[in-house]
């Protein structure tokens, strides 16, 4: 995957800029509403201890990304899910969870790992 390192930025800076602008609003924010806000309001009280709730939330977040059929995506989203759930439940900050999610996504797309999260008609070499 070295050929995709900074590929979006190198090949199409305007598309990269659009991703940087719209990913936080159209992807990170809605995902945080569903996976953190709704989850913890619904199940936070019945899950004993924040570690169990955070772990379950991260597992569900990771499973929701299985449509990309990639174990690297599953691992990345699990780790991200732990961090975002921690920000929401322990730090009690929805804005922090959204900001961390937006930064993580923008970094992944900037360095070229965004190709792992694209399920369209792309011929991937792996």
Long-range contacts (C-beta under 8 A, 24 or more apart in sequence): 1-112, 1-113, 1-115, 1-125, 1-126, 4-112, 4-113, 4-115, 5-111, 5-112, 6-110, 6-111, 6-112, 7-112, 7-115, 8-109, 8-110, 8-112, 8-114, 9-110, 16-109, 16-110, 19-106, 19-109, 19-114, 20-106, 20-109, 20-110, 23-102, 23-105, 23-106, 23-109, 24-98, 24-101, 24-102, 24-105, 24-106, 27-105, 28-98, 28-101, 28-102, 28-105, 29-98, 29-102, 31-61, 31-101, 32-84, 32-88, 32-94, 32-97, 32-98, 32-101, 35-60, 35-61, 35-64, 35-81, 35-84, 35-85, 36-84, 36-85, 36-88, 36-89, 36-94, 36-97, 37-88, 37-94, 40-85, 40-88, 40-89, 44-89, 50-89, 50-90, 53-85, 53-89, 54-82, 54-85, 54-86, 54-89, 54-90, 55-82, 57-81, 57-85, 57-89, 58-82, 58-85, 61-85, 65-117, 67-119, 68-116, 68-117, 68-118, 68-119, 69-119, 70-116, 72-116, 73-116, 73-117, 76-108, 76-113, 76-116, 80-104
